[in-house]
Amino acid sequence: MEVRSSSYTRLCSTKEILTVNGQYPGPTLRAQQGDELIIRVYNKANYNVTLHWHGVRQVRNPWADGPEYITQCPIQPGKDYTYRVSLTTEEGTVWWHAHNGWTRATVHGAFIVYPKQGSNYPFPKPHEEVPIVLGEWWKENAMEIPGNANKTGGEPILSDAYTINGQPGYFYSCSREGTFKLMVNHGKTYLLRIVNAIMDENVFFAIAKHKMTLVGKDGIYMKPFKTDFIMITPGQSMDLLLEADQNPSQYFMAARAYSSAFGSGFDNTTTTAILEYHGTNQTSPTPILPQLPPYNKTEASTDFTKQFKSLVTKNHPIQVPRKIDTRLFFTISVNLLNCSTNNPCTGPFGKRFSASLNNVSFVTPSIDILQAYYYGVKGVFENDFPINPPHEFNYTGDDLPENLLTPEFGTKVVVLEYNTSVELILQGTNVLASDNHPIHLHGYSFYVVGWGFGNFDSKKDPMNYNLVDPPEETTVGVPKNGWAAVRFRADNPGVWFMHCHIERHSVWGMNMVFVVKDGVAPNTHMLPPPHDLPKC
């Protein structure tokens, strides 16, 4: 893969963006379950870069996981690095993206994992499969956005459009001719492999007059269910079956924001693509738009996500931890920091935005945590990330006291013994503003055994856990002013990042790190570092 600057024209402007192999979105990777991919990345751009294989567990091999200064130093301009990506139980659609700053705004692509040789899909084989990557487009240089926002302490500028497979769509004059078009045959079934590569927004997606059947999420199969729309967070991928069962014509597929945070700005445009049946009369009128839920319709988001359940078959079993060794409780908050009285910031109340987990705003080190852990380098991180909130309060209450707005700062980790069974409560808060937070854990999938609105009740809520067929995911949307309970077994040694996949929240510090120790047997030890690991 070559990362380089390329000229692209969108929205009546030509500019240079970062691309992979000259493509935006980048190339779709295809492999079978159990394969090993050897991917050599040449950085021919003027920026540092790393790549992350989102949804791939990277068993015993955090060296290939990708987050900058967590598991590797960046690949500097003119340098290269070889990623060894070993697939294990992943099957379905995952994706890959840059994992340093805003490089992932254009450096990303779909990653399809087919059933291993001799195996089949747990549903009838579709006539065709179609990757659909949802993204964003700015008239400005995306690489300058975080730095400009940091100068003012405010939110990063909004995108000028969302995109479907690199195009804003029919309603943008400069994109009309290039609008992505999916040609279908009446009576056939198509597998849509949808990735949300958008930086900062959850979105609703639908196709006019057509229902879809969700069969997988995050590279894991699920119990199928029909739906008129999906709500997909940044970082999530979904597999959807589409039956071409309508009258031959043109129909819009469309996506727009689900923005639940009160007072937060968001791109309110709608991106479109066209579903066209073979044999359609070319003089057909403009296709109709699907009915998407309103921008702030949390009920619609909930109605969709509450249907997620694991498939649970002989070929796709689950192993939900029943006996819990380690219980963790993390609060998720957007915070504010004071600015200089001479130079007030542009955040609320003239302050600067920050964000935290358990009131700790993550500070990215200058040496990656993985090498520091492996070689015993002192002073890079501390082992004292709080496993419970430092202060108990009414997490989802209104008019919370101002003293909750200021976080602490640190590069802190939670250390887990190998094979520990973990329950983690992710508690949203109404500090400053609540939102639907997509929390992604590297190196693992987890079972979402429960969720709800308000404050988690440790006595009542576990009584309603689903331990039979809870959805297995790698990125969970913690509902606005609500909570999610996840369980996993810490059986993958290494250093693993956990963060909100809304990029502004991650940049502001809504991150933390798990260090999972080696087990006793040699095959439970982390692999040694590769010889070409980038240097800081």
C-alpha positions as CSV (number, residue, x, y, z in Angstrom):
1,M,0.0,0.0,0.0
2,E,1.3,3.4,-0.9
3,V,0.1,6.4,1.2
4,R,0.5,9.6,-0.9
5,S,-1.1,12.9,-1.7
6,S,-3.4,12.9,-4.7
7,S,-5.5,15.5,-6.4
8,Y,-9.3,15.1,-6.1
9,T,-12.2,17.2,-7.3
10,R,-15.4,17.3,-5.1
11,L,-17.9,20.0,-4.4
12,C,-16.5,22.3,-7.2
13,S,-13.0,22.4,-5.7
14,T,-9.8,20.5,-6.5
15,K,-7.4,19.8,-3.6
16,E,-4.8,17.3,-2.5
17,I,-5.9,14.6,0.0
18,L,-4.1,11.6,1.4
19,T,-5.0,8.4,-0.5
20,V,-3.9,4.8,-0.5
21,N,-2.8,3.5,-3.9
22,G,-4.3,6.6,-5.4
23,Q,-7.8,5.7,-4.3
24,Y,-10.4,7.3,-2.1
25,P,-11.8,5.4,-0.3
26,G,-8.8,3.1,-0.3
27,P,-8.8,-0.4,-1.8
28,T,-11.0,-3.1,-0.4
29,L,-9.1,-5.9,1.1
30,R,-10.4,-9.5,0.7
31,A,-9.3,-12.6,2.6
32,Q,-10.7,-15.8,4.1
33,Q,-11.2,-16.6,7.7
34,G,-7.9,-17.8,9.2
35,D,-5.7,-16.2,6.5
36,E,-2.6,-14.1,7.3
37,L,-2.1,-10.9,5.3
38,I,1.3,-9.4,4.8
39,I,0.8,-5.7,4.0
40,R,3.7,-3.4,3.3
41,V,3.0,0.2,3.8
42,Y,5.1,2.8,2.0
43,N,4.6,6.4,3.3
44,K,5.1,8.7,0.3
45,A,3.1,11.5,1.9
46,N,4.3,14.5,3.9
47,Y,2.7,13.3,7.1
48,N,3.3,10.6,9.6
49,V,0.9,7.6,9.3
50,T,-0.1,4.4,10.9
51,L,-2.8,1.8,9.9
52,H,-5.2,0.0,12.1
53,W,-7.2,-3.2,11.1
54,H,-10.5,-2.3,12.8
55,G,-12.3,-5.4,14.2
56,V,-9.3,-7.8,13.7
57,R,-8.2,-9.2,17.1
58,Q,-4.5,-9.4,16.2
59,V,-4.1,-12.4,18.6
60,R,-0.8,-12.0,20.5
61,N,0.4,-9.4,18.0
62,P,-0.3,-5.9,19.1
63,W,2.7,-4.8,17.1
64,A,0.5,-4.8,14.0
65,D,-2.5,-3.1,15.6
66,G,-1.6,0.5,14.6
67,P,-2.7,3.3,17.0
68,E,0.0,5.9,17.1
69,Y,2.1,6.0,20.3
70,I,0.0,3.2,21.8
71,T,1.3,0.2,19.9
72,Q,3.8,1.8,17.5
73,C,5.6,4.9,16.6
74,P,4.4,6.4,13.3
75,I,5.7,5.5,9.8
76,Q,7.5,8.7,8.9
77,P,7.5,10.2,5.4
78,G,9.8,8.2,3.1
79,K,9.7,5.1,5.4
80,D,7.8,1.8,5.3
81,Y,6.6,-0.8,7.7
82,T,5.2,-4.3,7.1
83,Y,2.0,-5.2,9.0
84,R,1.3,-8.9,9.5
85,V,-2.5,-9.3,10.0
86,S,-3.5,-12.7,11.2
87,L,-7.3,-13.5,11.0
88,T,-8.8,-15.9,13.5
89,T,-12.6,-15.9,14.2
90,E,-13.4,-12.7,12.2
91,E,-15.9,-13.3,9.4
92,G,-17.9,-10.7,7.5
93,T,-17.1,-7.0,7.0
94,V,-14.5,-5.2,9.1
95,W,-12.4,-2.3,7.8
96,W,-9.0,-0.6,7.9
97,H,-8.0,3.0,8.6
98,A,-5.2,5.3,9.5
99,H,-4.9,5.7,13.3
100,N,-3.0,9.0,13.9
101,G,-4.8,12.3,14.0
102,W,-7.1,13.1,11.1
103,T,-5.3,11.0,8.6
104,R,-8.2,8.5,8.7
105,A,-10.5,11.2,7.2
106,T,-9.4,9.9,3.8
107,V,-7.1,7.0,4.5
108,H,-9.6,4.1,5.0
109,G,-11.3,1.2,3.2
110,A,-13.4,-1.9,3.6
111,F,-11.9,-5.3,4.6
112,I,-14.0,-8.4,3.7
113,V,-13.4,-11.7,5.4
114,Y,-15.0,-14.6,3.6
115,P,-15.9,-18.0,5.2
116,K,-12.9,-20.4,5.2
117,Q,-12.5,-22.9,2.4
118,G,-15.4,-25.5,2.5
119,S,-17.7,-23.3,4.7
120,N,-20.7,-21.2,3.7
121,Y,-22.5,-18.1,4.8
122,P,-25.1,-18.8,7.5
123,F,-27.7,-17.3,5.0
124,P,-28.4,-18.0,1.3
125,K,-25.5,-16.9,-0.9
126,P,-26.2,-13.4,-2.4
127,H,-26.1,-12.7,-6.1
128,E,-23.5,-10.0,-5.6
129,E,-21.8,-8.1,-2.8
130,V,-21.2,-4.4,-2.6
131,P,-18.9,-2.4,-0.2
132,I,-20.5,0.9,0.8
133,V,-18.2,3.2,2.7
134,L,-19.7,6.2,4.4
135,G,-17.3,9.1,4.7
136,E,-17.0,12.9,4.9
137,W,-15.7,15.7,2.7
138,W,-14.2,19.1,3.6
139,K,-13.4,22.0,1.3
140,E,-10.5,22.7,3.7
141,N,-7.4,20.6,4.2
142,A,-8.6,17.9,6.6
143,M,-5.1,17.5,8.0
144,E,-5.2,21.1,9.3
145,I,-8.5,20.8,11.1
146,P,-7.4,19.4,14.5
147,G,-4.6,21.9,14.8
148,N,-6.8,24.8,14.0
149,A,-9.4,23.6,16.5
150,N,-6.7,23.2,19.2
151,K,-5.7,26.8,18.7
152,T,-9.2,28.0,19.7
153,G,-10.2,25.2,22.0
154,G,-13.5,24.9,20.1
155,E,-15.0,22.1,18.0
156,P,-13.4,21.2,14.7
157,I,-15.1,22.7,11.6
158,L,-18.0,20.7,10.2
159,S,-17.7,18.7,7.0
160,D,-19.2,20.2,3.9
161,A,-20.8,16.9,2.9
162,Y,-21.1,13.2,3.8
163,T,-20.1,10.8,1.1
164,I,-21.1,7.3,-0.2
165,N,-18.1,5.5,-1.8
166,G,-16.3,8.9,-2.1
167,Q,-19.2,10.9,-3.7
168,P,-21.5,13.4,-1.9
169,G,-24.2,12.4,-4.4
170,Y,-27.0,13.7,-6.6
171,F,-27.8,16.9,-4.7
172,Y,-24.3,18.3,-5.1
173,S,-23.9,19.7,-8.7
174,C,-20.2,18.7,-8.9
175,S,-21.0,15.2,-7.7
176,R,-24.1,14.5,-9.7
177,E,-22.4,12.8,-12.6
178,G,-20.2,10.8,-10.3
179,T,-22.9,9.7,-7.9
180,F,-22.4,6.1,-6.9
181,K,-24.9,3.8,-8.6
182,L,-25.7,0.2,-7.7
183,M,-27.2,-1.7,-10.6
184,V,-29.5,-4.6,-9.6
185,N,-31.5,-7.3,-11.3
186,H,-35.1,-7.8,-10.1
187,G,-35.6,-10.8,-7.9
188,K,-31.9,-11.0,-6.9
189,T,-30.4,-10.6,-3.4
190,Y,-27.4,-8.3,-2.7
191,L,-25.1,-8.2,0.3
192,L,-24.3,-4.6,1.3
193,R,-21.1,-4.3,3.3
194,I,-21.5,-1.0,5.0
195,V,-18.7,0.8,6.9
196,N,-19.1,4.1,8.8
197,A,-15.7,5.8,8.2
198,I,-17.2,9.2,9.2
199,M,-15.0,11.1,11.7
200,D,-17.6,12.7,14.0
201,E,-21.2,11.6,13.5
202,N,-23.5,8.6,13.9
203,V,-25.7,8.4,10.8
204,F,-29.1,6.9,9.7
205,F,-29.0,5.0,6.4
206,A,-31.9,3.7,4.3
207,I,-33.0,2.8,0.8
208,A,-36.3,4.2,-0.6
209,K,-39.0,1.5,-0.7
210,H,-36.7,-1.3,0.3
211,K,-36.3,-3.2,3.5
212,M,-32.9,-4.6,4.5
213,T,-32.0,-7.7,6.6
214,L,-29.1,-7.2,9.0
215,V,-27.0,-10.4,9.2
216,G,-23.7,-9.3,10.7
217,K,-21.9,-6.5,12.5
218,D,-18.2,-5.8,13.2
219,G,-17.1,-9.0,11.4
220,I,-19.4,-11.2,13.5
221,Y,-22.7,-12.8,12.3
222,M,-26.0,-11.9,14.1
223,K,-29.5,-13.2,14.2
224,P,-31.1,-11.8,11.0
225,F,-33.8,-9.1,11.3
226,K,-35.5,-6.9,8.8
227,T,-35.3,-3.1,9.1
228,D,-36.3,0.0,7.1
229,F,-33.2,1.8,8.2
230,I,-30.0,1.4,10.2
231,M,-28.2,3.6,12.7
232,I,-24.5,3.1,12.3
233,T,-21.8,4.8,14.5
234,P,-18.3,5.8,13.4
235,G,-16.2,2.7,13.6
236,Q,-19.0,0.2,13.0
237,S,-19.5,-2.1,10.0
238,M,-22.7,-3.9,9.1
239,D,-23.7,-6.7,6.7
240,L,-27.1,-6.2,5.2
241,L,-29.1,-8.3,2.7
242,L,-31.1,-6.4,0.1
243,E,-33.8,-8.0,-1.9
244,A,-34.4,-6.3,-5.3
245,D,-38.2,-6.8,-5.1
246,Q,-39.6,-3.4,-6.2
247,N,-40.8,-2.2,-9.6
248,P,-37.9,-1.5,-12.0
249,S,-36.9,2.1,-11.4
250,Q,-34.4,4.3,-9.7
251,Y,-34.4,4.6,-5.9
252,F,-32.2,6.7,-3.6
253,M,-30.1,5.3,-0.8
254,A,-29.3,8.1,1.6
255,A,-27.5,8.8,4.9
256,R,-27.7,11.8,7.3
257,A,-26.7,12.5,10.9
258,Y,-28.1,11.1,14.1
259,S,-26.8,13.8,16.5
260,S,-28.1,13.4,20.0
261,A,-25.9,15.9,21.9
262,F,-27.8,19.0,22.8
263,G,-26.3,22.2,21.4
264,S,-23.6,20.4,19.4
265,G,-23.1,21.5,15.8
266,F,-23.2,18.8,13.1
267,D,-23.3,18.5,9.3
268,N,-27.0,18.4,8.5
269,T,-26.6,17.6,4.8
270,T,-27.8,14.3,3.2
271,T,-25.6,12.2,1.0
272,T,-27.1,10.0,-1.7
273,A,-26.4,7.1,-4.1
274,I,-28.7,5.5,-6.6
275,L,-30.1,2.0,-6.7
276,E,-31.2,1.3,-10.3
277,Y,-32.8,-1.8,-11.7
278,H,-31.7,-3.1,-15.1
279,G,-34.3,-2.3,-17.7
280,T,-35.3,1.0,-16.0
281,N,-36.7,3.7,-18.3
282,Q,-33.9,6.3,-18.5
283,T,-36.5,9.1,-18.7
284,S,-37.7,8.3,-15.1
285,P,-38.2,11.3,-12.8
286,T,-35.7,12.1,-10.0
287,P,-35.8,9.1,-7.6
288,I,-37.5,9.6,-4.3
289,L,-35.7,9.8,-1.0
290,P,-36.1,7.3,1.8
291,Q,-37.8,8.4,5.0
292,L,-34.9,8.8,7.4
293,P,-35.6,9.4,11.1
294,P,-35.1,13.0,12.4
295,Y,-31.6,14.1,13.3
296,N,-32.1,13.7,17.1
297,K,-34.5,10.7,17.1
298,T,-32.9,8.6,19.9
299,E,-36.0,6.4,19.9
300,A,-35.3,5.4,16.3
301,S,-31.7,4.6,17.2
302,T,-32.8,2.5,20.1
303,D,-35.5,0.6,18.2
304,F,-32.9,-0.5,15.7
305,T,-30.0,-1.4,18.1
306,K,-32.2,-3.3,20.6
307,Q,-32.7,-6.0,18.0
308,F,-29.0,-7.0,18.0
309,K,-28.5,-10.6,19.1
310,S,-25.7,-13.2,18.5
311,L,-26.4,-15.9,15.9
312,V,-25.5,-18.8,18.3
313,T,-25.3,-21.9,16.1
314,K,-23.1,-25.0,16.1
315,N,-20.7,-23.3,13.6
316,H,-21.0,-19.9,15.4
317,P,-21.0,-20.5,19.1
318,I,-20.6,-17.9,21.8
319,Q,-18.8,-18.0,25.2
320,V,-20.2,-15.3,27.5
321,P,-18.2,-15.1,30.8
322,R,-20.6,-16.1,33.6
323,K,-18.2,-15.8,36.6
324,I,-16.7,-12.4,36.7
325,D,-13.2,-11.8,38.2
326,T,-12.8,-8.1,37.5
327,R,-15.5,-5.5,37.6
328,L,-14.9,-2.1,36.0
329,F,-17.1,1.0,35.9
330,F,-16.1,3.8,33.5
331,T,-17.9,7.2,33.1
332,I,-17.8,8.9,29.8
333,S,-17.8,12.7,29.8
334,V,-17.2,15.8,27.7
335,N,-15.4,18.4,29.8
336,L,-14.2,22.0,29.8
337,L,-10.9,23.6,30.7
338,N,-10.1,27.2,31.6
339,C,-8.4,29.4,29.1
340,S,-6.2,32.5,29.5
341,T,-8.2,35.5,30.5
342,N,-6.4,37.5,27.8
343,N,-7.2,34.9,25.1
344,P,-10.6,33.3,25.8
345,C,-11.4,30.1,23.9
346,T,-14.3,29.5,21.6
347,G,-15.8,26.6,23.6
348,P,-18.8,27.0,25.8
349,F,-18.5,29.8,28.4
350,G,-15.2,30.9,26.7
351,K,-13.5,27.7,27.7
352,R,-11.7,24.8,26.0
353,F,-13.2,21.4,25.2
354,S,-11.8,18.3,26.8
355,A,-13.1,14.8,27.3
356,S,-12.4,11.9,29.7
357,L,-13.1,8.4,30.9
358,N,-13.5,8.2,34.7
359,N,-12.5,11.9,34.7
360,V,-9.1,11.1,33.3
361,S,-8.3,12.9,30.0
362,F,-5.7,10.7,28.2
363,V,-2.4,12.2,27.4
364,T,-0.7,10.7,24.4
365,P,3.0,9.9,25.1
366,S,6.0,10.5,22.8
367,I,7.1,6.9,23.1
368,D,4.6,4.1,22.3
369,I,3.2,2.4,25.4
370,L,3.7,-1.1,23.9
371,Q,7.5,-0.8,23.6
372,A,7.7,0.9,27.0
373,Y,5.8,-2.1,28.5
374,Y,7.7,-4.7,26.6
375,Y,11.2,-3.3,27.3
376,G,10.4,-2.0,30.8
377,V,10.9,1.7,30.0
378,K,9.9,3.8,33.0
379,G,8.0,7.0,33.0
380,V,5.9,6.5,29.9
381,F,2.7,5.4,31.5
382,E,1.2,4.7,35.0
383,N,-0.7,1.7,36.2
384,D,-3.3,3.6,38.2
385,F,-6.2,4.3,35.8
386,P,-9.2,4.3,38.2
387,I,-11.4,1.2,37.8
388,N,-14.3,3.1,39.3
389,P,-15.4,6.8,39.0
390,P,-13.3,9.0,41.4
391,H,-16.5,10.7,42.4
392,E,-20.0,9.3,42.6
393,F,-22.8,11.7,41.4
394,N,-26.1,11.6,39.5
395,Y,-24.3,10.8,36.2
396,T,-27.2,11.6,33.9
397,G,-28.8,14.4,36.0
398,D,-29.6,17.9,34.8
399,D,-27.7,21.0,35.9
400,L,-24.7,19.1,37.2
401,P,-22.3,21.2,39.3
402,E,-19.5,23.0,37.5
403,N,-16.7,21.3,39.4
404,L,-17.4,18.1,37.4
405,L,-16.4,19.8,34.2
406,T,-12.6,19.8,34.8
407,P,-10.8,16.4,34.3
408,E,-7.4,15.2,35.5
409,F,-4.7,14.4,32.9
410,G,-2.5,11.3,32.6
411,T,-1.2,8.4,30.5
412,K,-2.8,5.7,32.6
413,V,-3.5,2.0,32.0
414,V,-5.5,-0.8,33.6
415,V,-3.4,-4.0,34.0
416,L,-5.3,-7.3,33.6
417,E,-4.1,-10.8,34.5
418,Y,-4.2,-13.2,31.6
419,N,-7.6,-15.0,31.2
420,T,-9.4,-12.7,33.6
421,S,-13.1,-12.5,33.0
422,V,-14.1,-8.8,32.9
423,E,-17.4,-6.9,33.2
424,L,-17.1,-3.3,32.2
425,I,-19.9,-0.8,32.7
426,L,-19.7,2.1,30.3
427,Q,-21.8,4.9,31.8
428,G,-22.7,8.0,29.8
429,T,-22.9,11.2,31.7
430,N,-24.6,14.6,31.2
431,V,-21.5,16.5,32.2
432,L,-21.7,19.5,29.7
433,A,-23.7,17.4,27.2
434,S,-24.6,13.7,26.7
435,D,-24.2,11.9,23.4
436,N,-24.3,8.5,21.8
437,H,-20.7,7.4,22.3
438,P,-19.3,4.6,20.0
439,I,-16.7,2.9,22.2
440,H,-14.2,0.7,20.4
441,L,-11.9,-1.8,22.1
442,H,-8.8,-3.0,20.2
443,G,-7.7,-6.6,20.3
444,Y,-11.0,-8.0,21.5
445,S,-14.7,-8.5,20.8
446,F,-17.0,-8.3,23.7
447,Y,-20.6,-9.3,24.6
448,V,-23.1,-6.5,25.2
449,V,-25.0,-8.2,28.0
450,G,-27.1,-5.2,28.9
451,W,-27.9,-1.5,28.2
452,G,-30.3,1.1,29.4
453,F,-31.0,4.8,30.0
454,G,-30.2,6.7,33.2
455,N,-27.8,5.5,35.8
456,F,-26.7,1.9,36.0
457,D,-28.2,0.1,39.0
458,S,-25.8,-2.6,40.2
459,K,-28.6,-4.4,42.0
460,K,-31.5,-4.3,39.6
461,D,-30.0,-4.0,36.1
462,P,-27.9,-7.2,36.1
463,M,-31.2,-9.2,36.7
464,N,-32.2,-8.2,33.1
465,Y,-28.9,-9.2,31.4
466,N,-29.0,-11.3,28.3
467,L,-26.5,-14.1,28.8
468,V,-28.1,-16.4,26.2
469,D,-27.6,-14.6,22.9
470,P,-26.1,-11.1,23.6
471,P,-24.6,-9.4,20.6
472,E,-20.9,-9.8,20.1
473,E,-19.3,-6.5,19.0
474,T,-16.1,-4.5,18.8
475,T,-17.7,-1.1,18.8
476,V,-20.7,-0.4,21.0
477,G,-22.9,2.7,20.9
478,V,-23.4,3.8,24.6
479,P,-26.8,5.4,24.4
480,K,-27.4,9.1,25.1
481,N,-27.7,9.5,28.9
482,G,-27.5,5.8,29.3
483,W,-25.1,2.8,29.9
484,A,-23.9,-0.4,28.3
485,A,-22.6,-3.5,30.1
486,V,-20.0,-5.6,28.2
487,R,-18.2,-8.8,29.1
488,F,-15.0,-10.3,27.7
489,R,-12.2,-12.7,28.7
490,A,-8.7,-11.1,28.8
491,D,-7.1,-13.9,26.7
492,N,-5.1,-11.8,24.2
493,P,-1.9,-10.5,25.8
494,G,-0.6,-7.1,24.8
495,V,-1.4,-3.4,25.0
496,W,-4.8,-2.5,23.7
497,F,-6.4,0.9,23.1
498,M,-10.0,1.7,24.1
499,H,-11.5,5.0,22.9
500,C,-14.5,6.8,21.6
501,H,-14.7,6.6,17.8
502,I,-16.1,10.1,17.5
503,E,-12.8,11.7,16.6
504,R,-13.1,15.0,18.4
505,H,-13.9,13.1,21.6
506,S,-10.8,11.0,21.2
507,V,-8.6,14.0,20.4
508,W,-9.9,15.7,23.5
509,G,-8.9,12.6,25.6
510,M,-11.8,10.1,25.7
511,N,-9.3,7.2,25.7
512,M,-7.6,4.7,27.9
513,V,-5.4,1.6,27.6
514,F,-5.6,-2.0,28.8
515,V,-2.4,-4.0,29.4
516,V,-3.0,-7.7,29.4
517,K,-0.2,-9.8,30.9
518,D,1.2,-13.0,29.3
519,G,-0.2,-16.3,30.4
520,V,1.9,-19.2,31.7
521,A,2.1,-21.4,28.5
522,P,4.3,-20.2,25.6
523,N,1.3,-19.9,23.3
524,T,-0.2,-17.4,25.6
525,H,2.7,-15.0,25.4
526,M,2.8,-11.9,23.3
527,L,4.9,-12.3,20.2
528,P,8.2,-10.5,20.0
529,P,8.5,-7.2,18.1
530,P,9.2,-7.3,14.3
531,H,12.7,-6.2,13.1
532,D,11.3,-3.2,11.1
533,L,9.2,-1.6,13.8
534,P,9.2,2.2,13.3
535,K,11.3,4.2,15.6
536,C,10.1,7.3,17.5
